[in-house]
Amino acid sequence: MRYRKLDKTTMPTRDTSTPVVILASPHHGGLGVTRSLGRLGIPVFNVDSSRWTPALFSKYCQGKFVWDIDQAPPEQSVERLVDIARLLGGRPVLIPTTDSAAILVADYAAALREWYIFPDQSRRLVRSLSSKKEMYFLAKKLRVATPDTHFFKTKDDLLERAETLKLPIMIKAIDGQLPAWGNKKKLIIRTPRELLDFYDSVDDKTVRNLAVQEYIQGGEDDVWMFNGYFNERSECLAGFTGRKLRQCPAYTGVTSLGMCQENEDVASIAEDLMETVGYRGIVDIDFRYDARDGQYKVLDVNPRIGSTFRLFVSDDGMDVARALYLDMTGQPVTAVRACPGRKWIVEDFDLVALFRYRRDGKLTFGEWLRSLRGVRESAFFAMDDLVPMLLMLRADVGEMLRRFRPRSLNTNTAAAVPSAPDERNVCC
């Protein structure tokens, strides 16, 4: 198959002929990978469930395939991926961007490896890191600091332990592909009344998929991230640290505004953990600083590329997606020198976050404007690739219209669920 030739950036690459297939490209994550690799002249192809996802309209996307890996049986998804590889020719580099995509690749690595290039990762390890429950016990076993977390079999078990739980607490879905409550995957409960409301709104099946974690109090600047790429010997070839300045939804969500900042403690914990478990590939880890004991505690480990990865770019243009591509195609990965102070923003997410932080008295409009100084890159707006921004606006307008559409008077499902203490996940 012949590919379009695109202008390359100045970052040195010997060979960009091997194509890339991005497995799932929701919102901005897949778009970032598409642009990062496409700007090097690498042929990039996207697979996603929605034909309107912004990445599919990037000028750096050389082909699109509409397929829903979350709804189709996994065997059919593997067959579809094999068909795509046959069409493209050769062995493309395969990059999953979601938990379900990473698990699919790990589960069916034997069938996919003939057709694709990707890190040789343990299926059991990928599933352990993706599960909030298994990750918690793995961290405890390895003596890695992590917030105290509880798991319950029934809602009555939760009620019995309610008096001993130290509020506030964070409710998370053990399986990140399933919601913890309503359509939310994370929820902060601050008062006994909120806990009782939550108890009334869930059933035993839902409770079995819940991780009830202590919520470490502190400011947004106490939330840290590590992005890294580890080779076949679990050596970190590219590692970055930074802070979540704002999140969407506020306090619990993905990064809407982040800043690259060196933190040797966070980097050391992350690199030691990945080396100990024998991890290979891209990883995205969230930490929170606990002022009570002065420790950085692991919150989540994502065994895949994170949607915030373009916050972390070295002075010569290296990021974890490019490091993976170079290593997987047998090319050297240059030493990484981070750019402290570099900021990155998800435009629509951060606007939504502004209203919540402002409502809570944590942020004024003037402070929000001043915080945008130093933003070096946006998730959607790019002068060399404008169409995805229009698709983002289209999706956001559609979501607003859907939410303000009058509800049927016969709808009683929503009424049975009490208002959450944190806003609904409208954009994440």
C-alpha positions as a LaTeX table, in Angstrom:
\begin{tabular}{lrrr}
\hline
Residue & $x$ (\AA) & $y$ (\AA) & $z$ (\AA) \\
\hline
Met1 & 0.00 & 0.00 & 0.00 \\
Arg2 & 1.33 & 3.46 & $-0.90$ \\
Tyr3 & 1.25 & 6.26 & 1.69 \\
Arg4 & 1.09 & 10.04 & 1.36 \\
Lys5 & 4.35 & 11.84 & 2.01 \\
Leu6 & 4.12 & 14.45 & 4.78 \\
Asp7 & 6.58 & 17.07 & 5.93 \\
Lys8 & 8.84 & 15.81 & 8.72 \\
Thr9 & 9.80 & 17.62 & 11.89 \\
Thr10 & 13.44 & 18.19 & 12.76 \\
Met11 & 13.61 & 15.24 & 15.17 \\
Pro12 & 16.08 & 12.73 & 13.74 \\
Thr13 & 14.58 & 9.46 & 12.48 \\
Arg14 & 16.34 & 7.12 & 10.12 \\
Asp15 & 13.32 & 5.19 & 8.90 \\
Thr16 & 9.64 & 6.20 & 8.99 \\
Ser17 & 8.37 & 3.60 & 6.54 \\
Thr18 & 6.74 & 1.28 & 9.09 \\
Pro19 & 3.07 & 2.28 & 9.47 \\
Val20 & 1.27 & 2.67 & 12.80 \\
Val21 & $-2.23$ & 1.50 & 13.73 \\
Ile22 & $-3.78$ & 3.32 & 16.69 \\
Leu23 & $-6.33$ & 1.11 & 18.42 \\
Ala24 & $-9.12$ & 3.37 & 19.75 \\
Ser25 & $-8.88$ & 7.14 & 19.34 \\
Pro26 & $-11.48$ & 8.69 & 21.68 \\
His27 & $-11.55$ & 12.45 & 22.24 \\
His28 & $-7.95$ & 13.75 & 22.24 \\
Gly29 & $-5.67$ & 10.82 & 23.14 \\
Gly30 & $-5.56$ & 9.15 & 19.74 \\
Leu31 & $-5.36$ & 12.53 & 18.04 \\
Gly32 & $-2.17$ & 13.34 & 19.95 \\
Val33 & $-0.54$ & 10.09 & 18.82 \\
Thr34 & $-1.70$ & 10.65 & 15.23 \\
Arg35 & $-0.16$ & 14.11 & 15.10 \\
Ser36 & 3.03 & 13.24 & 16.96 \\
Leu37 & 3.94 & 10.36 & 14.65 \\
Gly38 & 2.37 & 11.81 & 11.53 \\
Arg39 & 4.50 & 14.93 & 11.77 \\
Leu40 & 7.56 & 12.72 & 11.47 \\
Gly41 & 6.26 & 11.39 & 8.17 \\
Ile42 & 5.12 & 8.07 & 9.66 \\
Pro43 & 1.97 & 6.62 & 8.02 \\
Val44 & $-0.71$ & 6.57 & 10.72 \\
Phe45 & $-4.03$ & 4.72 & 10.63 \\
Asn46 & $-6.81$ & 4.92 & 13.20 \\
Val47 & $-9.36$ & 2.41 & 14.49 \\
Asp48 & $-12.29$ & 3.76 & 16.50 \\
Ser49 & $-15.94$ & 3.04 & 17.22 \\
Ser50 & $-17.10$ & 6.48 & 16.05 \\
Arg51 & $-16.74$ & 7.70 & 12.49 \\
Trp52 & $-16.81$ & 11.27 & 13.88 \\
Thr53 & $-13.93$ & 11.04 & 16.35 \\
Pro54 & $-11.55$ & 13.99 & 15.72 \\
Ala55 & $-8.43$ & 11.87 & 15.10 \\
Leu56 & $-10.02$ & 10.34 & 12.01 \\
Phe57 & $-10.20$ & 13.80 & 10.42 \\
Ser58 & $-6.62$ & 14.81 & 11.12 \\
Lys59 & $-4.54$ & 15.45 & 8.01 \\
Tyr60 & $-2.00$ & 13.07 & 9.55 \\
Cys61 & $-4.49$ & 10.19 & 9.55 \\
Gln62 & $-3.86$ & 8.28 & 6.32 \\
Gly63 & $-6.68$ & 5.81 & 6.80 \\
Lys64 & $-9.61$ & 5.18 & 9.12 \\
Phe65 & $-11.37$ & 2.00 & 10.18 \\
Val66 & $-14.64$ & 2.13 & 12.15 \\
Trp67 & $-14.80$ & $-0.76$ & 14.63 \\
Asp68 & $-15.98$ & $-0.97$ & 18.23 \\
Ile69 & $-13.67$ & $-3.25$ & 20.21 \\
Asp70 & $-15.77$ & $-2.75$ & 23.36 \\
Gln71 & $-18.94$ & $-4.14$ & 21.77 \\
Ala72 & $-17.65$ & $-6.75$ & 19.33 \\
Pro73 & $-16.54$ & $-10.20$ & 20.55 \\
Pro74 & $-12.74$ & $-10.12$ & 21.04 \\
Glu75 & $-12.17$ & $-12.85$ & 18.44 \\
Gln76 & $-13.93$ & $-10.72$ & 15.82 \\
Ser77 & $-11.86$ & $-7.69$ & 16.79 \\
Val78 & $-8.68$ & $-9.72$ & 16.33 \\
Glu79 & $-9.88$ & $-10.87$ & 12.91 \\
Arg80 & $-10.59$ & $-7.25$ & 11.97 \\
Leu81 & $-7.12$ & $-6.18$ & 13.06 \\
Val82 & $-5.57$ & $-8.97$ & 11.02 \\
Asp83 & $-7.58$ & $-7.82$ & 7.99 \\
Ile84 & $-6.29$ & $-4.27$ & 8.49 \\
Ala85 & $-2.69$ & $-5.50$ & 8.69 \\
Arg86 & $-3.15$ & $-7.49$ & 5.48 \\
Leu87 & $-4.50$ & $-4.39$ & 3.76 \\
Leu88 & $-1.62$ & $-2.19$ & 4.91 \\
Gly89 & 1.09 & $-4.74$ & 4.24 \\
Gly90 & 4.13 & $-5.49$ & 6.35 \\
Arg91 & 3.88 & $-5.45$ & 10.13 \\
Pro92 & 2.55 & $-2.11$ & 11.44 \\
Val93 & 3.32 & $-0.89$ & 14.96 \\
Leu94 & 0.15 & $-1.36$ & 17.07 \\
Ile95 & $-0.57$ & 1.24 & 19.78 \\
Pro96 & $-3.58$ & 0.71 & 22.10 \\
Thr97 & $-4.84$ & 3.86 & 23.82 \\
Thr98 & $-7.49$ & 2.53 & 26.24 \\
Asp99 & $-7.56$ & $-0.12$ & 28.96 \\
Ser100 & $-9.81$ & $-2.39$ & 26.90 \\
Ala101 & $-7.54$ & $-2.02$ & 23.86 \\
Ala102 & $-4.44$ & $-2.80$ & 25.93 \\
Ile103 & $-6.11$ & $-5.88$ & 27.44 \\
Leu104 & $-7.24$ & $-7.07$ & 23.99 \\
Val105 & $-3.70$ & $-6.83$ & 22.62 \\
Ala106 & $-2.24$ & $-8.59$ & 25.67 \\
Asp107 & $-4.87$ & $-11.37$ & 25.66 \\
Tyr108 & $-4.43$ & $-12.11$ & 21.95 \\
Ala109 & $-0.76$ & $-11.29$ & 21.56 \\
Ala110 & 0.04 & $-14.69$ & 20.05 \\
Ala111 & $-2.47$ & $-14.20$ & 17.24 \\
Leu112 & $-1.57$ & $-10.56$ & 16.62 \\
Arg113 & 2.22 & $-10.78$ & 16.75 \\
Glu114 & 2.47 & $-12.33$ & 13.31 \\
Trp115 & 0.81 & $-9.21$ & 11.90 \\
Tyr116 & 1.87 & $-6.37$ & 14.21 \\
Ile117 & 4.84 & $-5.04$ & 16.16 \\
Phe118 & 4.21 & $-4.20$ & 19.83 \\
Pro119 & 5.99 & $-4.69$ & 23.19 \\
Asp120 & 6.12 & $-8.25$ & 24.50 \\
Gln121 & 3.97 & $-7.70$ & 27.55 \\
Ser122 & 2.67 & $-10.18$ & 30.10 \\
Arg123 & $-1.10$ & $-10.69$ & 29.82 \\
Arg124 & $-1.36$ & $-11.20$ & 33.57 \\
Leu125 & 0.62 & $-8.03$ & 34.29 \\
Val126 & $-1.51$ & $-5.88$ & 31.98 \\
Arg127 & $-4.68$ & $-7.14$ & 33.64 \\
Ser128 & $-3.22$ & $-6.66$ & 37.13 \\
Leu129 & $-2.22$ & $-3.06$ & 36.46 \\
Ser130 & $-5.58$ & $-2.28$ & 34.82 \\
Ser131 & $-7.54$ & $-3.58$ & 37.83 \\
Lys132 & $-7.73$ & $-1.18$ & 40.77 \\
Lys133 & $-8.04$ & $-4.16$ & 43.13 \\
Glu134 & $-5.13$ & $-6.21$ & 41.82 \\
Met135 & $-2.95$ & $-3.12$ & 41.48 \\
Tyr136 & $-3.59$ & $-2.22$ & 45.13 \\
Phe137 & $-2.49$ & $-5.63$ & 46.40 \\
Leu138 & 0.50 & $-5.66$ & 44.03 \\
Ala139 & 1.63 & $-2.29$ & 45.40 \\
Lys140 & 1.23 & $-3.54$ & 48.98 \\
Lys141 & 3.22 & $-6.67$ & 48.18 \\
Leu142 & 6.05 & $-4.58$ & 46.69 \\
Arg143 & 5.89 & $-2.05$ & 49.55 \\
Val144 & 4.94 & 0.79 & 47.23 \\
Ala145 & 3.01 & 3.54 & 49.02 \\
Thr146 & $-0.64$ & 3.71 & 47.98 \\
Pro147 & $-3.82$ & 5.04 & 49.67 \\
Asp148 & $-5.68$ & 2.62 & 51.97 \\
Thr149 & $-8.37$ & 0.89 & 49.95 \\
His150 & $-11.29$ & $-1.38$ & 50.84 \\
Phe151 & $-13.35$ & $-3.82$ & 48.78 \\
Phe152 & $-16.83$ & $-5.14$ & 49.58 \\
Lys153 & $-18.96$ & $-8.04$ & 48.36 \\
Thr154 & $-22.38$ & $-6.56$ & 49.18 \\
Lys155 & $-23.88$ & $-3.14$ & 49.85 \\
Asp156 & $-24.67$ & $-4.31$ & 53.40 \\
Asp157 & $-20.96$ & $-4.98$ & 53.94 \\
Leu158 & $-20.34$ & $-1.39$ & 52.90 \\
Leu159 & $-22.98$ & $-0.12$ & 55.31 \\
Glu160 & $-21.53$ & $-2.13$ & 58.19 \\
Arg161 & $-18.11$ & $-0.58$ & 57.65 \\
Ala162 & $-19.48$ & 2.93 & 57.05 \\
Glu163 & $-18.75$ & 4.15 & 60.58 \\
Thr164 & $-15.11$ & 3.04 & 60.39 \\
Leu165 & $-14.41$ & 4.62 & 57.01 \\
Lys166 & $-12.54$ & 7.89 & 57.38 \\
Leu167 & $-14.19$ & 10.52 & 55.19 \\
Pro168 & $-13.63$ & 11.81 & 52.62 \\
Ile169 & $-13.29$ & 8.72 & 50.47 \\
Met170 & $-12.89$ & 8.12 & 46.75 \\
Ile171 & $-15.15$ & 5.58 & 45.05 \\
Lys172 & $-13.59$ & 4.01 & 41.94 \\
Ala173 & $-14.53$ & 1.25 & 39.54 \\
Ile174 & $-12.22$ & $-1.76$ & 39.94 \\
Asp175 & $-12.71$ & $-2.53$ & 36.28 \\
Gly176 & $-12.13$ & 0.82 & 34.63 \\
Gln177 & $-14.31$ & $-0.15$ & 31.67 \\
Leu178 & $-17.39$ & $-0.12$ & 33.93 \\
Pro179 & $-18.95$ & 2.85 & 35.74 \\
Ala180 & $-18.78$ & 2.97 & 39.52 \\
Trp181 & $-22.00$ & 4.92 & 39.93 \\
Gly182 & $-24.40$ & 6.26 & 37.32 \\
Asn183 & $-22.12$ & 7.09 & 34.39 \\
Lys184 & $-19.20$ & 8.06 & 36.65 \\
Lys185 & $-16.00$ & 6.11 & 37.16 \\
Lys186 & $-14.84$ & 8.12 & 40.18 \\
Leu187 & $-16.72$ & 9.84 & 42.96 \\
Ile188 & $-15.66$ & 11.73 & 46.09 \\
Ile189 & $-17.86$ & 11.23 & 49.16 \\
Arg190 & $-17.27$ & 13.82 & 51.88 \\
Thr191 & $-20.14$ & 13.43 & 54.38 \\
Pro192 & $-22.13$ & 10.59 & 56.03 \\
Arg193 & $-25.24$ & 11.82 & 54.22 \\
Glu194 & $-23.55$ & 11.45 & 50.83 \\
Leu195 & $-22.42$ & 7.95 & 51.79 \\
Leu196 & $-25.98$ & 6.94 & 52.69 \\
Asp197 & $-27.29$ & 8.40 & 49.42 \\
Phe198 & $-24.68$ & 6.39 & 47.60 \\
Tyr199 & $-25.67$ & 3.23 & 49.49 \\
Asp200 & $-29.30$ & 3.72 & 48.45 \\
Ser201 & $-28.35$ & 4.12 & 44.79 \\
Val202 & $-26.30$ & 0.95 & 44.23 \\
Asp203 & $-26.87$ & $-2.81$ & 44.24 \\
Asp204 & $-24.62$ & $-5.71$ & 45.24 \\
Lys205 & $-23.33$ & $-6.22$ & 41.68 \\
Thr206 & $-22.19$ & $-2.61$ & 41.51 \\
Val207 & $-20.55$ & $-2.77$ & 44.93 \\
Arg208 & $-18.45$ & $-5.78$ & 43.90 \\
Asn209 & $-16.85$ & $-3.58$ & 41.22 \\
Leu210 & $-15.99$ & $-0.80$ & 43.66 \\
Ala211 & $-12.72$ & 0.24 & 45.25 \\
Val212 & $-13.35$ & 2.44 & 48.29 \\
Gln213 & $-10.14$ & 4.43 & 48.71 \\
Glu214 & $-9.11$ & 7.03 & 51.24 \\
Tyr215 & $-9.10$ & 10.46 & 49.62 \\
Ile216 & $-5.82$ & 12.23 & 50.35 \\
Gln217 & $-6.60$ & 15.86 & 50.99 \\
Gly218 & $-4.54$ & 18.55 & 49.34 \\
Gly219 & $-4.47$ & 20.94 & 46.42 \\
Glu220 & $-4.53$ & 20.09 & 42.75 \\
Asp221 & $-0.80$ & 20.78 & 42.65 \\
Asp222 & $-0.27$ & 17.68 & 44.82 \\
Val223 & $-1.37$ & 15.42 & 41.93 \\
Trp224 & 1.64 & 14.16 & 39.97 \\
Met225 & 2.07 & 12.09 & 36.83 \\
Phe226 & 4.76 & 9.88 & 35.36 \\
Asn227 & 4.91 & 9.05 & 31.65 \\
Gly228 & 7.54 & 6.60 & 30.50 \\
Tyr229 & 8.62 & 4.10 & 27.88 \\
Phe230 & 10.39 & 0.88 & 28.92 \\
Asn231 & 12.27 & $-1.37$ & 26.51 \\
Glu232 & 12.42 & $-5.18$ & 26.39 \\
Arg233 & 14.78 & $-5.20$ & 29.40 \\
Ser234 & 12.41 & $-2.93$ & 31.38 \\
Glu235 & 14.89 & $-0.06$ & 31.11 \\
Cys236 & 13.34 & 3.41 & 31.02 \\
Leu237 & 14.38 & 4.99 & 27.70 \\
Ala238 & 12.14 & 8.03 & 28.14 \\
Gly239 & 10.65 & 9.22 & 31.42 \\
Phe240 & 8.86 & 12.43 & 32.35 \\
Thr241 & 7.13 & 13.83 & 35.43 \\
Gly242 & 4.62 & 16.64 & 35.81 \\
Arg243 & 1.63 & 17.96 & 37.72 \\
Lys244 & $-2.09$ & 18.05 & 37.09 \\
Leu245 & $-2.96$ & 21.71 & 37.55 \\
Arg246 & $-6.64$ & 21.07 & 36.81 \\
Gln247 & $-8.78$ & 18.01 & 36.16 \\
Cys248 & $-12.05$ & 17.30 & 34.39 \\
Pro249 & $-14.27$ & 16.41 & 36.12 \\
Ala250 & $-12.82$ & 18.58 & 38.86 \\
Tyr251 & $-10.80$ & 16.74 & 41.54 \\
Thr252 & $-11.28$ & 13.25 & 40.03 \\
Gly253 & $-10.78$ & 13.37 & 36.29 \\
Val254 & $-8.18$ & 13.44 & 33.57 \\
Thr255 & $-5.76$ & 16.33 & 33.15 \\
Ser256 & $-7.33$ & 19.41 & 31.59 \\
Leu257 & $-4.29$ & 21.63 & 32.30 \\
Gly258 & $-0.91$ & 20.15 & 33.13 \\
Met259 & 2.66 & 21.31 & 33.57 \\
Cys260 & 5.87 & 19.41 & 33.03 \\
Gln261 & 8.01 & 19.55 & 36.17 \\
Glu262 & 10.90 & 17.43 & 37.36 \\
Asn263 & 10.37 & 15.26 & 40.43 \\
Glu264 & 13.12 & 12.78 & 41.15 \\
Asp265 & 11.12 & 11.03 & 43.87 \\
Val266 & 8.15 & 10.32 & 41.58 \\
Ala267 & 10.42 & 9.23 & 38.72 \\
Ser268 & 12.40 & 6.91 & 40.99 \\
Ile269 & 9.27 & 5.24 & 42.44 \\
Ala270 & 7.78 & 4.73 & 38.97 \\
Glu271 & 10.95 & 3.42 & 37.35 \\
Asp272 & 11.72 & 1.07 & 40.24 \\
Leu273 & 8.16 & $-0.29$ & 40.20 \\
Met274 & 8.17 & $-0.94$ & 36.44 \\
Glu275 & 11.59 & $-2.56$ & 36.58 \\
Thr276 & 10.54 & $-4.79$ & 39.47 \\
Val277 & 7.44 & $-6.11$ & 37.68 \\
Gly278 & 9.28 & $-6.45$ & 34.35 \\
Tyr279 & 7.13 & $-3.96$ & 32.49 \\
Arg280 & 7.68 & $-3.27$ & 28.77 \\
Gly281 & 6.09 & $-0.48$ & 26.76 \\
Ile282 & 4.43 & 2.83 & 27.54 \\
Val283 & 3.02 & 3.46 & 31.01 \\
Asp284 & 1.04 & 6.31 & 32.55 \\
Ile285 & 1.03 & 6.54 & 36.38 \\
Asp286 & $-0.82$ & 8.94 & 38.69 \\
Phe287 & 0.52 & 9.90 & 42.13 \\
Arg288 & $-0.68$ & 12.06 & 45.00 \\
Tyr289 & 1.54 & 13.67 & 47.59 \\
Asp290 & 0.41 & 12.92 & 51.16 \\
Ala291 & 1.54 & 15.72 & 53.48 \\
Arg292 & 0.73 & 13.59 & 56.53 \\
Asp293 & 3.70 & 11.29 & 55.99 \\
Gly294 & 5.59 & 13.04 & 53.19 \\
Gln295 & 5.10 & 10.20 & 50.70 \\
Tyr296 & 4.10 & 10.16 & 47.03 \\
Lys297 & 1.39 & 7.51 & 46.75 \\
Val298 & 0.44 & 5.62 & 43.62 \\
Leu299 & $-3.19$ & 6.18 & 42.62 \\
Asp300 & $-3.47$ & 4.49 & 39.22 \\
Val301 & $-1.21$ & 2.65 & 36.80 \\
Asn302 & $-2.31$ & 2.59 & 33.16 \\
Pro303 & $-0.43$ & $-0.03$ & 31.09 \\
Arg304 & $-0.76$ & 1.97 & 27.88 \\
Ile305 & $-0.18$ & 5.42 & 26.49 \\
Gly306 & $-2.04$ & 8.11 & 28.46 \\
Ser307 & $-4.12$ & 10.87 & 26.89 \\
Thr308 & $-1.85$ & 13.48 & 28.55 \\
Phe309 & 1.36 & 12.22 & 26.92 \\
Arg310 & 1.88 & 15.32 & 24.75 \\
Leu311 & 2.42 & 17.36 & 27.90 \\
Phe312 & 5.71 & 15.51 & 28.14 \\
Val313 & 7.96 & 16.47 & 25.24 \\
Ser314 & 11.74 & 16.82 & 25.39 \\
Asp315 & 13.67 & 19.74 & 23.99 \\
Asp316 & 14.38 & 17.78 & 20.79 \\
Gly317 & 10.76 & 16.66 & 20.32 \\
Met318 & 10.86 & 13.21 & 21.94 \\
Asp319 & 7.73 & 11.84 & 23.60 \\
Val320 & 6.77 & 8.32 & 24.68 \\
Ala321 & 4.92 & 7.53 & 21.42 \\
Arg322 & 8.01 & 8.42 & 19.40 \\
Ala323 & 10.27 & 6.51 & 21.79 \\
Leu324 & 8.11 & 3.40 & 21.34 \\
Tyr325 & 8.15 & 3.73 & 17.55 \\
Leu326 & 11.92 & 4.16 & 17.38 \\
Asp327 & 12.60 & 1.24 & 19.71 \\
Met328 & 10.07 & $-1.08$ & 18.06 \\
Thr329 & 11.59 & $-0.37$ & 14.62 \\
Gly330 & 15.15 & $-0.93$ & 15.80 \\
Gln331 & 16.22 & 2.70 & 15.91 \\
Pro332 & 18.09 & 4.40 & 18.77 \\
Val333 & 16.19 & 6.52 & 21.29 \\
Thr334 & 18.13 & 9.68 & 22.09 \\
Ala335 & 18.67 & 10.85 & 25.66 \\
Val336 & 15.63 & 12.73 & 26.94 \\
Arg337 & 15.89 & 16.25 & 28.33 \\
Ala338 & 12.53 & 17.41 & 29.66 \\
Cys339 & 11.18 & 20.95 & 29.28 \\
Pro340 & 10.25 & 22.09 & 32.82 \\
Gly341 & 7.42 & 24.63 & 32.84 \\
Arg342 & 5.90 & 23.41 & 29.59 \\
Lys343 & 2.08 & 23.50 & 29.82 \\
Trp344 & $-0.51$ & 21.58 & 27.83 \\
Ile345 & $-4.29$ & 22.03 & 27.77 \\
Val346 & $-7.44$ & 20.21 & 26.69 \\
Glu347 & $-9.53$ & 23.18 & 25.64 \\
Asp348 & $-13.09$ & 21.96 & 26.19 \\
Phe349 & $-12.24$ & 19.97 & 29.32 \\
Asp350 & $-10.56$ & 22.93 & 30.96 \\
Leu351 & $-13.48$ & 25.23 & 30.23 \\
Val352 & $-15.85$ & 22.78 & 31.93 \\
Ala353 & $-13.42$ & 22.46 & 34.85 \\
Leu354 & $-13.26$ & 26.25 & 35.23 \\
Phe355 & $-16.96$ & 26.49 & 36.13 \\
Arg356 & $-16.70$ & 23.82 & 38.84 \\
Tyr357 & $-13.53$ & 25.22 & 40.43 \\
Arg358 & $-15.04$ & 28.73 & 40.24 \\
Arg359 & $-18.27$ & 27.53 & 41.87 \\
Asp360 & $-16.24$ & 26.03 & 44.71 \\
Gly361 & $-14.29$ & 29.26 & 45.22 \\
Lys362 & $-11.03$ & 27.64 & 44.10 \\
Leu363 & $-10.50$ & 29.65 & 40.92 \\
Thr364 & $-11.48$ & 33.06 & 39.55 \\
Phe365 & $-11.81$ & 33.87 & 35.87 \\
Gly366 & $-8.75$ & 36.10 & 36.09 \\
Glu367 & $-6.72$ & 33.34 & 37.73 \\
Trp368 & $-7.84$ & 30.95 & 35.01 \\
Leu369 & $-6.64$ & 33.33 & 32.29 \\
Arg370 & $-3.29$ & 33.85 & 34.00 \\
Ser371 & $-2.84$ & 30.08 & 34.40 \\
Leu372 & $-2.85$ & 29.73 & 30.62 \\
Arg373 & 0.50 & 31.50 & 30.35 \\
Gly374 & 3.12 & 29.01 & 29.29 \\
Val375 & 0.74 & 26.73 & 27.37 \\
Arg376 & 2.89 & 25.34 & 24.57 \\
Glu377 & 0.41 & 22.93 & 23.01 \\
Ser378 & $-3.33$ & 22.30 & 22.91 \\
Ala379 & $-5.05$ & 18.96 & 22.57 \\
Phe380 & $-7.16$ & 20.07 & 19.60 \\
Phe381 & $-6.10$ & 23.43 & 18.17 \\
Ala382 & $-3.13$ & 23.21 & 15.83 \\
Met383 & $-2.40$ & 25.63 & 12.99 \\
Asp384 & $-1.21$ & 22.79 & 10.76 \\
Asp385 & $-4.27$ & 20.60 & 11.47 \\
Leu386 & $-7.46$ & 22.58 & 12.08 \\
Val387 & $-10.25$ & 20.15 & 11.20 \\
Pro388 & $-10.11$ & 18.07 & 14.45 \\
Met389 & $-10.86$ & 21.27 & 16.40 \\
Leu390 & $-14.09$ & 21.63 & 14.43 \\
Leu391 & $-15.02$ & 18.02 & 15.18 \\
Met392 & $-14.42$ & 18.66 & 18.89 \\
Leu393 & $-16.76$ & 21.68 & 18.76 \\
Arg394 & $-19.35$ & 19.63 & 16.90 \\
Ala395 & $-19.25$ & 16.91 & 19.56 \\
Asp396 & $-19.43$ & 19.41 & 22.44 \\
Val397 & $-22.41$ & 21.25 & 20.94 \\
Gly398 & $-24.17$ & 17.93 & 20.39 \\
Glu399 & $-23.53$ & 16.96 & 24.02 \\
Met400 & $-24.92$ & 20.29 & 25.25 \\
Leu401 & $-28.06$ & 19.91 & 23.16 \\
Arg402 & $-28.54$ & 16.36 & 24.43 \\
Arg403 & $-28.21$ & 17.41 & 28.06 \\
Phe404 & $-30.61$ & 20.33 & 27.75 \\
Arg405 & $-33.20$ & 18.31 & 25.83 \\
Pro406 & $-36.40$ & 17.97 & 27.94 \\
Arg407 & $-36.66$ & 14.58 & 29.60 \\
Ser408 & $-39.67$ & 12.37 & 29.17 \\
Leu409 & $-42.15$ & 12.63 & 32.00 \\
Asn410 & $-42.23$ & 8.84 & 32.09 \\
Thr411 & $-38.53$ & 8.54 & 32.82 \\
Asn412 & $-38.05$ & 7.42 & 36.42 \\
Thr413 & $-34.59$ & 5.84 & 36.26 \\
Ala414 & $-32.72$ & 9.11 & 36.65 \\
Ala415 & $-35.03$ & 10.26 & 39.42 \\
Ala416 & $-34.13$ & 7.20 & 41.46 \\
Val417 & $-30.47$ & 8.23 & 41.56 \\
Pro418 & $-29.61$ & 11.11 & 43.92 \\
Ser419 & $-27.46$ & 14.02 & 42.80 \\
Ala420 & $-23.78$ & 13.26 & 43.13 \\
Pro421 & $-21.55$ & 15.46 & 45.25 \\
Asp422 & $-19.33$ & 15.80 & 42.19 \\
Glu423 & $-20.53$ & 16.86 & 38.76 \\
Arg424 & $-21.29$ & 14.22 & 36.18 \\
Asn425 & $-18.62$ & 13.12 & 33.79 \\
Val426 & $-19.82$ & 15.31 & 30.95 \\
Cys427 & $-16.69$ & 15.25 & 28.90 \\
Cys428 & $-14.23$ & 12.60 & 30.06 \\
\hline
\end{tabular}
